[in-house]
Amino acid sequence: METTPYRTATAPAARMTPARALLLGFAGVILAGAGLLTLPLSSASGESAGFLTALFTATSAVCVTGLVVVDTGTYWSAWGQLVIMVLIQTGGLSFMAMASLFFLLMESASACASASSFAKASTNSMSPGWFASCGRS
């Protein structure tokens, strides 16, 4: 009698791909930044900023677009400006660099870690047979 091995992998929809990790990371940083910007400490007036204003500012900072709803120098306190500066650094440099480094470190040192496989994995354009050939090398 043959036994069927238990599935240890999660369902395909729940698997963490590099693209999904990147998206969830961006969303997490944006929501954390928006939460910090809604604190009364973040606005120059001492009143809580509206959630949509904080969310738009955090999204703009993390995505490094430079779009603003309110004047950054007058509306936000020094703390709020520091939060915005950290969001810009996180989105523009640190998060992308760390995500790329993490992905490269997770790959093996074989031919699977070539630049073309990195580009294919980033765009989710690999054929299913690629993984099988990668495991055999």
Buried (B, 14 or more C-beta within 10 A) or exposed (E): EEEEEEEEEEEEEEEEEBEEEBEEBBEEBBBBBBBBBBBEBBBBEEEBBBEEBBBBBBBBBBBEEEEBBBEBEEBBBEBBBEBBEBBBBBBBEEBBEEBBEEBEEEBEEEEBBEEEBBEBBBEEEEEEEBEEEBEEE
